[in-house]
Amino acid sequence: MERRATVSALTAILIWSSLAILGSRLTNVPSLLQVGAALLVSGLLSAPRYREWRLPAGTWLLGIGGIFGYHFLIFTSFKYAPVVEANLLNYLWPLLIVALSPVVLPGYPLRRHHIVGTLTGFAGAALIVTGGKLSLSPAHLLGYLMAASAALTWALYSLLTKRVPRFPTSAVGGFCAVSGTISTLLYLVSGSGALYSPSPAEWLYIALLGLGPMGASFFLWDYSMKEGDPRILGALSYLTPTLSTLWLVLLGGQSLTPVSGVAMLLLVAGSLIGSLDLLRGRSR
């Protein structure tokens, strides 16, 4: 069961890695509209099983708070802080999943290789996101706090799905549908002037977002967090920026620099070190 959960997580990570290349095609689309439309598409993935969306209020709050809260915080942080620094703080979420595992989930103590692996992975993420150049300014403190809060939100959402009464993974579609509706309504009431009308090509990329990195990946991640070891999954999550960079090199016309190469080695090393339990055939 745990190996199946790991495969599910790796598949989610592979799909997540396409977010940057798809997002690069939607730079003109307002973020609230982009998120709202994509999440509404992802809600359609499990709409035929809407009867399984009947959940306790607390579970709904967790799901909407995790999915809407994360996306609202991270996209809003880009308005108040440079994208590079905000994105770096966003990549605290794998580290926070590992660090908070023994706090939120009794029975998952941290061992030395979990700590070394996630710190190595974060070092690689810092290098690949910043290119080795980082300039934090107090003027952007609000943006930094929002990006860090987004990372904490996703980490807690991921871990707490293992604590609340068990619910069908198809219910994640309900979380996405409600979150998409909230995001779209916020766009409609907060917009100034004429509403943005995406082109047919932009609608296609929004649909792909909703089907992939903001859709299927959430269902896969939900299953893997419920069945797998969060310490291992958190470490493996640092493969996301590695794969994302490869997509940008292969399809986005970007070049692979020596700094990127070193960062990718650190990311892969961190993922392997943090998942030693899996390689040894034991976990809890």
C-alpha positions as CSV (number, residue, x, y, z in Angstrom):
1,M,0.0,0.0,0.0
2,E,2.8,2.4,0.9
3,R,4.7,1.8,-2.3
4,R,1.5,2.5,-4.2
5,A,1.2,5.7,-2.3
6,T,4.7,6.6,-3.2
7,V,4.1,6.0,-6.9
8,S,0.9,8.1,-6.6
9,A,3.0,11.0,-5.0
10,L,5.7,10.7,-7.7
11,T,3.0,10.9,-10.4
12,A,1.5,14.0,-8.7
13,I,5.0,15.6,-8.5
14,L,5.5,14.9,-12.2
15,I,2.2,16.6,-13.1
16,W,2.9,19.5,-10.7
17,S,6.2,20.1,-12.5
18,S,4.3,21.2,-15.6
19,L,2.8,24.1,-13.7
20,A,5.6,26.5,-14.6
21,I,5.6,25.8,-18.3
22,L,1.8,26.1,-18.5
23,G,1.7,29.2,-16.3
24,S,4.3,30.8,-18.6
25,R,1.6,30.7,-21.3
26,L,-0.9,32.6,-19.1
27,T,1.1,35.6,-18.0
28,N,-1.6,38.0,-19.2
29,V,-4.5,36.3,-17.4
30,P,-5.4,37.8,-14.0
31,S,-4.3,35.3,-11.3
32,L,-7.7,35.1,-9.6
33,L,-9.4,34.3,-12.9
34,Q,-6.8,31.8,-13.8
35,V,-7.0,30.0,-10.5
36,G,-10.8,30.1,-10.4
37,A,-11.3,28.8,-13.9
38,A,-8.7,26.0,-13.5
39,L,-10.1,24.9,-10.2
40,L,-13.6,24.8,-11.6
41,V,-12.3,22.5,-14.4
42,S,-10.6,20.3,-11.8
43,G,-13.9,20.1,-9.9
44,L,-15.5,18.6,-12.9
45,L,-13.1,15.6,-12.7
46,S,-15.1,14.1,-9.9
47,A,-18.5,15.8,-10.4
48,P,-20.1,12.5,-11.5
49,R,-19.4,11.3,-7.9
50,Y,-20.8,14.4,-6.2
51,R,-22.7,12.3,-3.7
52,E,-19.4,11.5,-2.1
53,W,-18.9,15.2,-1.4
54,R,-21.2,14.9,1.7
55,L,-18.7,15.6,4.4
56,P,-18.5,17.0,7.9
57,A,-18.2,20.8,8.0
58,G,-14.7,20.5,9.5
59,T,-13.5,18.5,6.6
60,W,-14.9,21.0,4.1
61,L,-13.1,23.8,6.0
62,L,-9.9,21.9,5.8
63,G,-10.2,21.2,2.1
64,I,-11.3,24.7,1.1
65,G,-8.8,26.3,3.4
66,G,-6.0,24.2,2.0
67,I,-6.7,24.5,-1.7
68,F,-8.2,28.0,-1.9
69,G,-6.1,29.4,1.0
70,Y,-2.8,28.1,-0.5
71,H,-3.5,29.5,-4.0
72,F,-4.8,32.8,-2.7
73,L,-1.8,33.4,-0.5
74,I,0.9,32.4,-3.0
75,F,-0.6,34.4,-5.9
76,T,-1.2,37.4,-3.7
77,S,2.3,37.3,-2.4
78,F,3.6,37.9,-5.9
79,K,2.0,41.4,-5.7
80,Y,3.9,42.3,-2.6
81,A,7.3,40.6,-3.1
82,P,9.5,39.7,-6.1
83,V,8.4,36.4,-7.6
84,V,11.8,34.8,-7.1
85,E,11.9,35.4,-3.3
86,A,8.2,34.5,-2.9
87,N,8.6,31.3,-4.8
88,L,11.6,30.3,-2.7
89,L,9.6,30.7,0.5
90,N,6.8,28.7,-1.2
91,Y,9.2,25.8,-1.4
92,L,9.3,25.6,2.3
93,W,6.2,23.4,2.1
94,P,8.1,20.1,1.6
95,L,10.4,20.9,4.5
96,L,7.4,21.9,6.7
97,I,5.6,18.6,5.9
98,V,8.6,16.7,7.1
99,A,9.3,19.0,10.1
100,L,5.6,19.0,11.3
101,S,5.0,15.2,10.8
102,P,5.8,14.2,14.4
103,V,3.8,17.2,15.7
104,V,0.6,16.6,13.7
105,L,0.9,12.8,13.3
106,P,2.1,10.9,16.3
107,G,4.0,7.8,15.2
108,Y,6.2,9.6,12.6
109,P,9.3,10.6,14.5
110,L,12.1,12.4,12.6
111,R,15.4,10.6,12.0
112,R,18.7,12.2,11.0
113,H,18.3,11.3,7.3
114,H,14.8,12.9,7.2
115,I,16.3,16.2,8.4
116,V,19.4,16.0,6.2
117,G,17.4,15.1,3.2
118,T,14.9,18.0,3.4
119,L,17.6,20.6,4.2
120,T,19.6,19.4,1.2
121,G,16.5,19.6,-0.9
122,F,15.7,23.1,0.3
123,A,19.3,24.2,-0.4
124,G,18.8,22.9,-4.0
125,A,15.4,24.7,-4.3
126,A,17.0,27.9,-3.0
127,L,19.7,27.6,-5.6
128,I,17.5,26.7,-8.6
129,V,14.9,29.4,-7.8
130,T,17.3,32.3,-7.1
131,G,20.1,31.3,-9.5
132,G,22.5,31.8,-6.6
133,K,21.4,35.5,-6.2
134,L,19.1,36.4,-3.4
135,S,18.1,39.9,-2.1
136,L,15.6,40.0,0.7
137,S,14.2,43.5,1.5
138,P,12.2,44.6,4.5
139,A,10.0,46.5,2.1
140,H,8.6,43.2,0.8
141,L,7.9,41.7,4.3
142,L,4.2,41.4,3.7
143,G,4.8,39.4,0.5
144,Y,7.3,37.2,2.3
145,L,4.9,36.5,5.1
146,M,2.1,35.6,2.6
147,A,4.4,33.2,0.7
148,A,5.6,31.5,3.9
149,S,2.0,31.3,5.0
150,A,1.1,29.6,1.7
151,A,3.8,27.0,2.4
152,L,2.5,26.4,5.9
153,T,-1.1,26.2,4.7
154,W,-0.3,23.5,2.1
155,A,1.9,21.5,4.6
156,L,-0.9,21.5,7.2
157,Y,-3.6,20.6,4.7
158,S,-1.5,17.7,3.5
159,L,-0.9,16.4,7.0
160,L,-4.3,17.0,8.4
161,T,-6.0,14.9,5.7
162,K,-4.5,12.0,7.6
163,R,-6.1,13.2,10.9
164,V,-9.7,14.1,10.0
165,P,-12.3,11.3,9.5
166,R,-11.5,9.4,6.3
167,F,-13.2,10.8,3.2
168,P,-13.3,9.7,-0.4
169,T,-10.5,11.1,-2.6
170,S,-13.3,12.2,-5.1
171,A,-14.3,14.8,-2.5
172,V,-11.2,16.7,-3.4
173,G,-13.2,17.7,-6.6
174,G,-15.7,19.4,-4.3
175,F,-12.9,21.3,-2.5
176,C,-11.7,22.4,-5.9
177,A,-15.1,23.4,-7.2
178,V,-15.9,25.6,-4.2
179,S,-12.4,27.1,-4.2
180,G,-12.7,27.9,-7.9
181,T,-16.1,29.5,-7.3
182,I,-14.7,31.7,-4.5
183,S,-11.7,32.7,-6.6
184,T,-13.8,33.6,-9.6
185,L,-16.2,35.7,-7.5
186,L,-13.3,37.5,-5.9
187,Y,-12.1,38.3,-9.4
188,L,-15.5,39.6,-10.5
189,V,-15.9,41.9,-7.4
190,S,-12.4,43.1,-7.2
191,G,-11.7,43.8,-10.8
192,S,-11.4,47.4,-12.1
193,G,-12.6,48.3,-15.6
194,A,-13.4,45.7,-18.3
195,L,-13.2,42.0,-17.4
196,Y,-10.4,40.1,-19.1
197,S,-11.4,37.8,-21.9
198,P,-8.9,34.9,-22.4
199,S,-8.1,33.9,-26.0
200,P,-9.0,30.4,-27.2
201,A,-5.3,29.4,-26.6
202,E,-5.4,30.7,-23.1
203,W,-8.6,28.8,-22.3
204,L,-6.9,25.7,-23.6
205,Y,-3.9,26.2,-21.2
206,I,-6.3,27.0,-18.3
207,A,-8.2,23.7,-19.0
208,L,-4.8,21.9,-19.0
209,L,-4.0,23.5,-15.7
210,G,-7.3,22.3,-14.3
211,L,-6.9,18.8,-15.6
212,G,-3.2,18.4,-14.6
213,P,-1.2,20.4,-12.0
214,M,-4.3,22.0,-10.4
215,G,-6.5,18.9,-10.9
216,A,-5.4,15.3,-11.2
217,S,-2.3,16.0,-9.0
218,F,-4.5,17.0,-6.1
219,F,-6.4,13.7,-6.2
220,L,-3.1,11.7,-6.4
221,W,-1.6,13.7,-3.6
222,D,-4.6,13.2,-1.4
223,Y,-4.4,9.4,-1.8
224,S,-0.6,9.3,-1.3
225,M,-0.8,11.4,1.9
226,K,-3.5,9.2,3.4
227,E,-1.7,6.0,2.6
228,G,2.0,6.9,2.7
229,D,4.7,8.2,5.0
230,P,4.6,12.1,5.0
231,R,8.4,12.2,5.9
232,I,9.2,10.4,2.7
233,L,6.7,12.2,0.5
234,G,7.9,15.6,1.8
235,A,11.5,14.7,0.8
236,L,10.4,13.4,-2.6
237,S,8.5,16.7,-3.3
238,Y,11.8,18.4,-3.9
239,L,11.9,16.7,-7.2
240,T,9.3,19.2,-8.4
241,P,11.6,22.1,-9.1
242,T,14.0,19.7,-10.8
243,L,11.4,18.4,-13.2
244,S,10.0,21.9,-13.6
245,T,13.4,23.2,-14.7
246,L,13.7,20.4,-17.2
247,W,10.3,21.2,-18.7
248,L,11.4,24.8,-19.1
249,V,14.6,23.7,-20.8
250,L,13.0,21.2,-23.1
251,L,9.8,23.2,-24.0
252,G,10.3,26.7,-22.8
253,G,13.5,27.6,-24.6
254,Q,15.5,28.2,-21.4
255,S,19.1,27.0,-21.0
256,L,20.5,24.8,-18.3
257,T,23.2,26.8,-16.4
258,P,26.0,25.3,-14.2
259,V,24.1,26.7,-11.1
260,S,20.9,24.9,-12.2
261,G,22.9,21.7,-12.7
262,V,24.3,21.9,-9.1
263,A,20.9,22.7,-7.7
264,M,19.3,19.7,-9.5
265,L,22.0,17.4,-8.0
266,L,21.2,18.8,-4.5
267,L,17.4,18.3,-5.1
268,V,17.8,14.7,-6.3
269,A,20.3,14.0,-3.4
270,G,17.9,15.5,-0.9
271,S,15.0,13.4,-2.2
272,L,17.0,10.2,-2.1
273,I,18.5,10.9,1.4
274,G,15.0,11.8,2.8
275,S,13.5,8.6,1.4
276,L,16.1,6.1,2.7
277,D,13.3,4.3,4.6
278,L,11.6,3.6,1.4
279,L,14.8,2.3,-0.3
280,R,15.5,0.1,2.8
281,G,11.9,-1.3,2.6
282,R,10.7,0.1,5.9
283,S,9.0,3.2,7.1
284,R,7.1,3.6,10.4
